[in-house]
Amino acid sequence: MEPGKYYTLKALRSADHGVYLTDELENVVLLPKKYVPEGFAIDDEIEVFIYRDSDDRLVATTKKPLIRVNEFGVLEVKEVNRFGAFLDWGLEKDLLVPYSEQKHRLFPGKKCMVYLKLDEKTQRLIATTRIEYYVEKENIELEKGEAVDLLIGEPTEIGMQVIINNKYQGLLYDNELFQGISPGDRVTGYVKQVRPDHKVDVILQQPGYGHVEPAAQKILDVLKANNHFLGLTDKSDPMIILAQLEMSKKTFKKAIGTLYKQRLIRLEKDGIYLVNPS
């Protein structure tokens, strides 16, 4: 059994300090008593996460960590000492980022993008902020407009770092950011372009006309929730539209144009009215 992974294991025998679990190869690991579910009996199966405890022994837990081996994540620094920085990853034993694996020094309270790996020398799970060594840089198997899973990382001078499909590194530009996001958020995005230098630009809105329909539906939902009126027009400040609807002015204008053609709204000087509210 490898630390950092989930396994479905069978209860082998009980002990005062927990239940020993086994796999098909007869490997054995302890599930401490505090994680044993009520009514759990010999030969019952359970899904557990395997990692090393404070005594460096392999142990099972039913708690869900925030990150698994060979995954990227954004975690908060809890403590820094002579060994390195320790991150909160949802388990009792914090996750170590040794100083040699820190691209920049980390401080308590800071959130950082990391990659979880198994250290070959010690066979312990450690995190690294040197994520550039663990993303695919050459064979970028992405298409323009493709929907992708994004992990939002740390801000840069021009946007936000993202990890795409737990495999590629990309960038979300500030001037194309039309909804509130924070480091650690996982959202759906779209590939804007794969550049000749193999870097990937992404956006959060579906490219082309595909993003207009959900934007139109959002405007309808806001109208229904606000007494069938929205105090915005095509002359409203882009920042006000962004703050109220989390969309660009360009998208807003396309969406209200669609709703107007469908005769679902009425456009007046003071704002937008819902037609025939029910």
N, C-alpha and C positions, 0 to 999 in steps of 0.2 A: 504494500500500500504506500502510495506516495503522498507526502504532505501537500496541502493546497488544493485537494480535489474532494469531490463528493463521491461517496460509495453507498450502495445499498447492501447492508450486512445483516447477518442472522445472529440472534442471541445464542451464545454457546453455553455460558454458565453464569450464575450469580455469585457475587461476593459482597462483603460488608461495604466496600467502597464503590460498588457499581456493578455493571454487567459487562462481561467480556463478549465481544462481537467477533465474528469470523467471516471470511470470504470463501469462495470456492476453492482457493489454493491453501486453505487452512491457516492463513495469516490471522493473527489475533491482536485485537486492540481493545483498550478499556474505554467504556462509556461511563464517566463518573456518575455517581448516584444522583446528583442534582439535575442531570439531564435525562434520566430514565423516566419515560412516560408512565403514568399510572396504568396498571394492568398489563404492562409489557412482560411477556412470558418467553421461556426458552423456545427456540425455533421461530419466534416472530422475527419479521424483517423490519428494518428501519433505515432511513436515509440519514447519513451523518457526514460531517466535514472532518477531515483528518488534518491535524497540525501537531506541532511539538509544544508541550507545556513548559513551565518554568524550569523543570528539571530535565528538559531536553528529551523527554520521552514522547513517542507517538501516542496521541490520545484522540478520541472521537468527541464531537460535540453536535448537538442539534441546533445550536445557534447558527445564524446565517451571517457569514462575514460579508463585508462590503466589497471584497475583491477576491478573486481566485488566482491560482498560479497561472502565469502567462496571460494575465489580463491587465489592462490599464484602469486606473481609478484616480479619483481626487479625494485625498484624505487629509485630516487635520492633525497637526503636530501637537502632541500632549506634553512631551517632555524632551529635553535635550541634556545629555550627560557626556561623559568621556568616551562612551562607545558610539555615540551618534544621536540621531533624532528618533523618537518613538512615536508612531502614528496610531491613532484610534481607527481600527478596522472592524470593530463590532465584536471582538472576542476579548476574553479576560486578559490574555497576554498580548501586549501591544506589539506592533510590527516595527522592526528596526530598519532604519536607513543608515548604514554605516557612513562615516565621513567620506570614505573613498567613493561612495555611490551618490554623493550630493554634488550636483552641478553648481548650486549656490548654497550657502549656509542656510539652514532652516531654523526657525524660531517658534516657540510655543504659541499656539493660536493661529499660525499660518496654515492655509490650505495649499496643497501642492499636488501636481500631477505626478503619479508614480507608475511604475511597472513592477508587478510581483513576480519574482523568479526564485528558483531553487538554487542556492549557492552550491556549486559543485564540490567545493572543498569540505564544507561543514554539513551539507545536506540539510541546511536550515532554510526556511523561507525568509527572504529579505526583500526590501523594496529599493528601487533606484529611481532617482529623478533624471537620470541620463536616458530619457525615453527615445532619443534619436537613434540609439543603437538597436532598438527593438521594433521599430516600424519598418514596413516594406517601402523601399525607396525607388526601386527600379521597375518592377513589374506591377504597374498600377492598373489593376483590372477594374476600372470604373468608366462609366459612360456619362457624357453630359446629360443632365436632367435626371439621372438615376436617383431614386430615393435611397437614403442611407441612414444608418444609426450613428448619432453623434454623441460623444462624451465631451461636454464643455470643459475646457481647461482654464489656464490662467490668462489674464489679459496681457496684450502686448501694446505697443504704441499705436498700432493701426487696427487692432481688432482682438479677437479671442482665438487662442489655440483650440483645436479640436482633434479628437481621435475618431477616425472614421472606421466603422465596422470592426473595432478592436484590432485594426491592422495598419491603417495609413494615418499619416499626420496631415492636417489641413488647417485652413485659416478662414475665419468668418470675419468679414470686414465690418468696422463700426458703422460705416455709412450705408450698410445693407442690413442692419440689425433693427428689426421692427417689433420685437417683443422682448419682455424681460427674461433674462437668463442669468444664471450664476454658475461659477465653477462647481463641477460635480453633477450638474443637470444632465440628464439623458433625454435627447429629443430627436425627432425625425428631421432630417435636412435633405438637401438636394445638391448634386454636384453641379457647380457653375461651370468649371473648366478644369482640365488637367493640363497644367502648363508644360512647355517644352523642358523645363528644368525638373519635371516630375513632381512639382508641388501642386497641391490640390486646393482650389478655392471652393467654398460651399456657401449656400444660402439657406435660409429657413423657410422661405416661401417657394411653393412649386413654380418652376419657371414657365414662361409663356402665359397662356390664359387660364391654365389649370388652377392658379391660386385665387382667381376671382370668385369662383362659386363659393368656397368656404368663407371668403371675406364678405360676400353678399349675405350669407346666412348669419354671420356674426352681427352684421348691421341690423338685420331683422330681429335677432334675439335681443339686442340692446334696445331697439324700439319698443318691443313688447314689454320689456322690463322697466321702461321709463315713461309710462303713460303714453306710448305711441308717438313720442317725439324725441328727436335728437338735434341738439343745437349746433350742428356742423353744416357747412356748405362747401362747395368747390373752391371758395375763396378763403376758407379757414387756414390758419397757420399750420404747416406740416407737423410741428412739434405738439400742437394741441391734438391733432388727429392721432398722432403716435401715442400720446399719453392716454387718450380715451379708448382707442380701438386696437392699439398695437399693430398698426399697419401703416404703410407709406401713403403719402397723399396720392401718388399715382394709382396704387391699388384701390384706394378709397373711391377715387373718381370713376374707375372702371366698374367697381361694384355698384355704386349708386346708379350709374348709367344702365347697368343690367337690370336692376330692380325697377327703374323708371320705365324701361321698355316693356317689362312684364306687368306694368301698371300696379305694382305692389306698394309704391311710395309716391308721395307728392312733394315736390321740391319748392320751397318758399324762401323768401329772403332771410327769414330768421332760422331756418333749419329744415329738417326732413320730417315729414309726417307719414305715418302708416295709413294706407288706404284700406277702408273696410275692416277695421280691427274687430276681432271676434273674442 
